[in-house]
Structure formats: C-alpha cells, structure tokens
Amino acid sequence: MPLKSGYSRAVVSANVAELRRSGLGEDRAVAAALRSARRFWRRVHPVGRFPRHLRRKFHANPSAPRTLNGVPVRVTTVKIPPAPKVGVAIGKLHTIIYESKRSGKARLYRHDFGESSRPLLIAPSDGKPLILIGGSYRVNRKREIVDRA
C-alpha cells in the first residue's frame, strides 16, 4: 500500500482512501495521510507554515490518555516569564538534582553534565528565578536530561 507523494488535498484524500481500503480505521488513516503530506511539504519547503489543510491537528484517538510506555502521563503547561535583560553569571552548572513524578511516584533525580554540555547559571538582577543558558543537552521522552555532546 504505497502512498502517493505530495501534499495537495487530492493526494491526502487519495491516501486516506488507500489506507481505508487496506483495513485501517478512518481516524488512523486520516492521521497517517496527514503525517505523510506534512513530511513531503517539509522536504519541499524547509521553513514556513503548513498550508491550512495540513495545519489541522488530528490524532488517531484524541480522547485516549497520553501514555509513555503504557503509563498515563499528565501533561502540564507552564508559563515562562520573559528573560531578563540584565543578570549575574554565577558559573557553569556541573550537576542538577530535581524532583520528578514518574510511574506515579515522586523521586529525586540527579544529572551530571559533561564537560562540553554544561549550561551557564544566571541570577537575574530583579530577584526572579534562576535561569540556565546554553549548554548542550536535551530532555528525552522519559523526561530525563541527556547530554548531546
């Protein structure tokens, strides 16, 4: 069941029909066809917004709880204040200890930054929360800090 290449409404529609013929449910077929069209659009247009017909958010089952390895995950949105214009550089951060709730249990986690991935710890002059700037790290799907370098 190869899908057609392209991102037009006609191609998306044809791909949905093909996926439905192959036995996929309608929700999953639409989600897969849109994902394929978005990938093709991004190859042709590396920057910029998707066309309106590709912008719609579609999940195969929007009412299903979000899970990570079968465990329900609660997603929380946090407002981040604007970065201050002036601050004091305290120094490079070697280790961070943080509390995170995974599998229903709150635990302390520790991450030792590698030599080349350490962020700079900044104290804003207005007394607001500390800020980490730079560094070469990311947060993976398990919400763990992982060095890139």
N, C-alpha and C positions, 0 to 999 in steps of 0.2 A: 504494500500500500504506500508507494512513494507519493509524497505530497508535491503539489505544484510549487514552483519557485515564484515568489512575488509577494506584493503587499496590497494589491488593489482589492476592492470589495468583492469583485468577481472571483479572484483567486481564493480569498478567505472563504467565500461561500462554497466554492468547488471543493476545497479541502475539508470543510465541515461535512459536506455530503459524502465524500470519500471515507472519512473516518467513521461516519454513521453506518455506511454500508459494511465496513469491516467489523462492526459489532460494538463500537464504543458508544456509551451513553451520550445524550445531547450535550450536557454540561461539560463533560470531559472533551468531547470533540471540539466544541467552540473554544475552550481554553487552549487546547493543543494547536488549533489552527491559528489563533491569535498570537500565540507564542512564536510559531514558525514565521508568521508575517512580520512580527516585530524584529526578529533576528535578521531577516532579509533586509528590512528597512534600514537597520543599524549598519549593515555591511555597506549599503549604498550611500547612506547619509550618516557619517560618524558623529555628527553633532546636530543639535536641534531637536524640536519636539516631534513626536509621532503625529501622523495625521489623525484627525478626530475619530475615525472609525477604528483606529488601533489604540486610542488612549483609554478606552473604557476598561475599567478594572473588572476582571472576570476570573473567579476562582471556581474550580470544579465543584466544590461544596462549601459555599460561604457560611453556612450555619454550623459546620463542623468545628470543634475547638482546635486551635492551633496546637500542634504537638511537636515534641523533639524526642526522637527515639521512642515514640509511643507514650510519652509522658506529657499531659496537658501543660501548656506554657501560657502564662498570663503576660501579655504584652502591655507595658506601661509607657505612656508618653510623658516626657519631662520637658518643661520649658527651660531653655538655656538662655541666661541673660547675655546681653551683648558684651563682647570683650572690652576690657578697659583700655584706654589709650596709654596709660602710664602704669608701670608696676615695677617691683623689685625682683630681679632674678636671684633666687635663693641658691640654685645649683642644680646639677644633674640628679635625676631620681634613679637610685640603684635598685630599690625594692619597693613594692607596694603590697599592702595587706588590705584586703577588702572582704566584706561580708556579702554573700550571695545565697539566694534560696534556690536549690536545685533538688529535684525529686521530693519536694515538699519539706525539706529540712534546711534550715539556715546554718551556714558553716562559714568559717573564715578560710580564705584562700590567699596564698602568697605567690607573687610573681617576681623573680629576679631578672631584671632587664640585662641583656647582653651589653657588652662594651659599646657597640656601634648603634644600639637601638634605644638608648636612654633619652627620655624626654626631659625638657627643662622645666623646673618647678618655679612658678611665678606667683608672687603675692601682690595683688592689686593694691594701689595706694589708698583706695576708698574703703578698705576693710572687708570687701566681698570675699566669697570663697576662693580657695587656691585654684590655679589653672595649670594644666600640663600643656606645654607647647612643643611641637616637633616630636622627634623620636621615630623609630621605625618599628612599629608594632601594629597589630590588628586584634579585633575581637572575633573569635570564630563562632560557629553556630551553637556551641555548647556554652557560650558566654565566658570563655577563657581568654586571657590575654596571651598572645603568641607573638614572639619576635619575628620580624620579617628577615632581618639580616643574620 
